[in-house]
């Protein structure tokens, strides 16, 4: 019997990718901050001292022709491992920041067709809260499980959330590192018969307490410092949240088929610059096989000579 898998499509078009100008929206409903005296707000930008309680309001708009009921909750944000996208914790996960400190006045809200409901909420920062950024969201979750297309029994829950960018006042420490750089080659069997490539993998780690907007440059040098590659990488998340670690890859098409060198990644953000690298030795498969066979033959020959040398004369 096939099991029902529930996928929380958390914050479709609201927390992944670039959100709409004034609301997180998935086409059926939207969630956004109530307008302030300065105008519309795309997100909640909040600042508070430890021990402070803030109040604000969030609006949920139903764009369908039928009434909808949502579970309304606060959640902590994190970067996804796959691509570093902005995502939030589910209601069943442990909340430690905004998700634990913010409380909507109602945890469930019914919104009429083509209507809107505004709900107040409070956010209480604990006395011992760590200074720095604490990103999160106020999420409207449709708890109904919709059937998904395909042969596998999969159910989908949808949610949309308005981002909350909370900064707890105090010392800020931006810190960034590049870790665990690796390189793997994809070589043609016969040298010169096809194009080779290399996959460079690395980890970006925000070790500080503030959100960073990192940029990464890749450089590859061959033997004697020969310049092989120099580019600014584009598949970098626009926001790397505090204490978050993400694994990224970059494809190097046209990588050399026979080379000994090093790749180096340099990550920069506000007030930080860190680098890490890895050495590589590129060798075509056929050349590697021939060398391997030659080395194996040499090893056998040396072993036979060694054994013969130990046999007494006349034996």
Secondary structure, DSSP 8 states (H G I E B T S, - for coil): ----EEEEEETTTTTSSS--SS-EE-SSEEEEE--BTTB--SSEEEEE-TT-EEEEEEEEEE-SSS-EEEEEEEEEEEE-TTT--EEE--TTS---SHHHHEEES-SEEEE-TT-EEEEEEEEE--TT--SEEEEEEEEEEEEEEEE-SSSS-EEEEEEEEEEEEEEESS-----EEEEEEEEEEE--SSTTSS--EEEEEEEEEE-SSS-B--EEEEEEE-GGG-EEEEEE-----S-B-TT-EEEEEEEEET--SSEEEEEEEEEEETTEEEEEEEEEEE--HHHHHHHHHHHHHHHHHHHHHHHHHHS-TT-
